[in-house]
Amino acid sequence: MSFGAHARRMRDRNLPYGARYHALRCAVERYMPLGFNATWAYVTGRAGDVRTDEAALLRALDVLEVSREARKVELAEFARRRSADKRRRHSRTVSAEKIRYRYGRRWPGPDSHEATLRTVTARWEEYTRLPFPDVPAALKDDLVNLDTRIAGVIWSYLDAGGRLRPGHRHLLRDGLTDLHGRHLAYPGSFYAFFGLREMADLIAHDALPLIRPAWAGDAGEIAEIFLAARAGMTYLPRLHSDEQTRAWISEVMLPASTVWVAELRGQVAGFAALRGESLEHLYVTPAAQGNGIGSALLEEAKKARPGGLGLWVFQHNTGARRFYERHRFRPIEERDGSGNKENLPDVRYRWRDLDEPRRTEPTGLDASLTCAFPDALAGDVTAVVDALPIAGHSPMTSFRAIVGDDRLTIPGRIYHPEPAPETLGRLSPLRCTILHCLYTRHHDGHVRQRHLRKIVGSLEPWVLPYVVHLIGEYVVEILTDIHTALGDLTTPGSPVRQAYGRFLADNPELLALIERRVTSYWACHHRWAFPRLAGHPGHLLVTAMRAAEASVRR
């Protein structure tokens, strides 16, 4: 029978209560957007004791039906948009992310956030009772790193009461790419990582906006966002009626511009309009601000115009000016108001992707690894790279750091066997230090620890990012070595405190990343050895480095 038939049986008081209760279970089998167990747990958790209470039984049905109707509306709108897109473009433009959003596990409807939070909370309790899966040793390091990155984001989301912290948005997106790209076919690993992936998908659907091209059917929602946002700008004169604005959006802006909308929990919550190399409009509905929607729309516009992007902002709009300046836009021109219809002073901002030559990601055993060190060391780094044994794999991922006037791109992991002692004997002390720095990025934690001990006492500015990044790893023995070696980090005026303070003042995002990772690894792996976060060596190091950074900024 269909969902509707089971719903009618539930409302039929002539049937025995047991049959009506069974009809609820059958209805959940017909509509279970979170999977049967999670959907059942959510609707019965909201409704009450459905086994004995008729009112609770009907409340559970109401919860299901509201979500199901919202889902039908979403799919109907999606089908209309896809049909219009095919007629216009004659090509498929739906990404895998959009397909997951439309057809993956997600609770549609006005209570989507509550459903997500309850479901992730329950799944997290199950997940934390699972031991780490038995996987081949060669893969364990990367899988532990992936596991902890995602688990840290989930723990933080739950700890914040269902809010995703701004710094975790990129971590979640990158982690989802890794989770969906891996074959979890090893004994014992599938269930653990499948559960992790489900929680990450649910949080992404709840907290990350879906950016998609706008179509004619979005005109009404775009107009409402535009009018609501402009109404909050009390300094703007009213030049057009609401009806004129809606007609302009539908008949002028949408046909003449490249427009994207941001969906959050199934609702359009923001839009951006691009014309040529100028970002003409970017607005987010006031109720949805603070969820990274503006940043996501701006990134989409940057990807569409990698050579450069310009825009005008009213000088009174200080919030927008701060937003664009955080995203590397720079003011290049000011006007007194003669250039716009509102006759208000404005300022032109410009963003340009500098296409720095050092932004090449390290790959293979060639000279591209020189981007992991300052330009002045390029010759020595090349000599070291030439002396390395052949790697089993190319370097994996990377992170960036600023050292003086240089921007370094440092490999996340390398896979070279350790060099023979005679190789080290042929290298100068400077080149040995370079080699030890590279091997602190080795995939084997024991190798990282051995080479760390050779450089942890150095205050060369280009050595510091290698030491700092190790604080954000899960091998607690490495953290203990660093904490012991940097004992003077808490001493005011010490060379160690000054050197690390200067480096961290130039790299606040790196320190923020390390702090998040320390908290995540403690929550997932070290709570038993260190019951309180305050006693964890990684946390002690981060606290000392925060103080060192602050002392330099004074």
Residue, then its C-alpha position, 0 to 999 in steps of 0.5 A: m500500500s502507499f503512504g496515503a493508504h497507511a495514513r488513512r488506516m492510522r486515522d481510522r478509529n474503527l481499526p484496532y489500535g495495534a493495526r494503526y500502530h503497525a500502519l505508522r511503521c509501514a508509513v515510515e517504510r514508505y517515507m524515511p528520508l533519514g533511513f528507517n531507524a533514524t526517521w522512526a526515532y525522530v518522529t516518535g521522539r517528537a510525538g511521544d509514546v505512540r504504542t499506547d497514546e492515540a494523540a501521540l500516534l497522530r502527532a507522529l503522522d503529522v510530523l511525517e506528512v509535513s516533511r513529506e509535503a515539503r519534499k514533494v514541493e522541493l522535487a517538483e520545483f527541482a524538476r521544473r528547473r531541470s526541464a527549463d535548464k535542459r531546454r535552454r542549455h541542452s546539457r546536464t549541469v547538475s553536480a554530484e553535490k547537488i544530487r546528494y542534496r536532492y536525493g541524499r539523507r536529509w529531513p525536508g521541512p520547517d523542522s529540518h534543523e531539529a531533525t538533523l540535530r537529534t539524528v546526529t546526536a544519536r548517531w554520535e553516541e553510537y559512533t563514539r562506542l566503536p573502536f577504530p576499524d582494523v585497516p592496513a598499516a599503510l592506510k591507517d595514518d591517513l584514515v586516522n587523520l580523516d576520521t579525526r578531522i571529521a569527528g572534530v567538526i561533528w563534536s564541535y557542531l554538537d557542542a555548539g548546540g547545532r551550529l557550525r563554526p566558521g572555521h569548520r566549513h572548509l574542513l567539512r567540505d574537504g572532509l566530505t570530498d575525501l569520505h565520498g572518494r574513498h573505497l571503504a572495503y576493508p574489514g571493519s572499516f565500512y560501518a564506522f566510516f559510513g556512519l561518519r559520512e552520514m553524520a557529515d552529510l546531515i550537518a552539511h545539508d543543515a549548515l552549508p548552503l547549496i549554491r546553484p544557478a538561478w532560473a526564472g522560477d527563483a525571481g519571487e524569492i530573489a525579490e523578497i531577499f533583495l527587498a528585505a536586505r535593502a529595507g535594513m539599509t535605513y540610509l537608502p532613499r526609496l526610489h522604486s515601489d516593491e512592484q517595480t523592483r520585482a518586475w526589474i528583477s524578473e525582466v531585467m536582472l535575471p535575463a541580463s546577469t549571471v545569477w546564483v542562489a544559495e539554498l539553506r535547508g531547502q529555502v532560497a536564502g541569498f543570491a549574487a548577480l554578476r555582470g561582466e567582471s562586476l559583482e552587481h548584487l550580493y544579498v542574504t536574507p537577514a534571518a540566514q546571515g552568519n551561516g557562511i552564505g555570503s562567503a559561499l556566493l562570493e567564492e562562486a563569483k570568484k571562480a567564475r572570474p578568476g582574473g579579477l572581480g570588482l564591485w561598488v559599495f555604499q560608504h555607509n555600508t560598513g558591514a559590507r565593507r568589512f565583509y569584502e575586505r576580509h575576502r581580500f577585496r581592496p578599495i581602489e576608488e571613492r566617489d561623492g555620490s554622483g555615480n549612482k541613482e541614490n546620490l550617496p558616497d560609494v567606494r569601488y573594491r577590486w579583487r584579483d587572483l595574483d596567480e603567485p608562482r609559489r602557489t604550485e602544489p608540491t608533486g613528485l620529486d621535482a623542484s616544486l618542493t622548493c615552494a616549501f622553503p624560502d626562495a633564498l634556499a631554492g638551490d639547497v632544497t633542490a640538492v636535498v630533493d635530488a638526494l632523497p630516495i624514490a617515493g612510493h607516492s607523490p606528496m599528499t595535500s599541503f598547507r600554507a604559511i607566511v615566513g617573512d616575505d615568502r609564502l610557503t606551500i608545505p606538503g601534508r605528507i611525503y612517502h620517501p623512505e628514510p635516507a641512508p646515514e652516508t647520505l646525511g653525512r654528505l650534506s651540509p648542516l643547512r641541508c640536513t636541517i632542510l631534510h629533517c624538516l621534510y621528514t617531519r611530514h613523513h607518513d610514519g609517525h615514528v619517522r616524524q618524531r625522529h626528525l622533529r627532535k633534530i629541528v625542534g630547537s632551531l629558531e630559523p623562521w622557516v623551520l617554525p611552520y614544520v614544528v607548529h603544524l605537528i602540534g595539530e597531529y594525533v601522536v601525543e608523544i610528538l606533542t610531549d617532545i615539542h612541549t618539553a623542547l619549547g619550555d621557554l615559550t612561556t617565559p616573557g622576552s625569551p628568544v623562543r617566545q619572540a620567534y614563535g610570536r612573530f611567526l604566529a602573528d603572521n599566520p593566525e589562520l594556521l594557529a586557529l587550524i592547529e587549535r581546532r585539531v588539538t581539541s578534536y584529537w583530544a575529544c576523539h582519542h585522548r580523553w581517556a589519558f587526559p580527562r581534562l583538555a587543560g592538561h593535554p600537551g597540545h592544549l598547553l602548547v596552543t595556550a602558550m603560543r596564543a600568549a606569545e602571539a599576543s605579546v608580539r601584537r601589543 
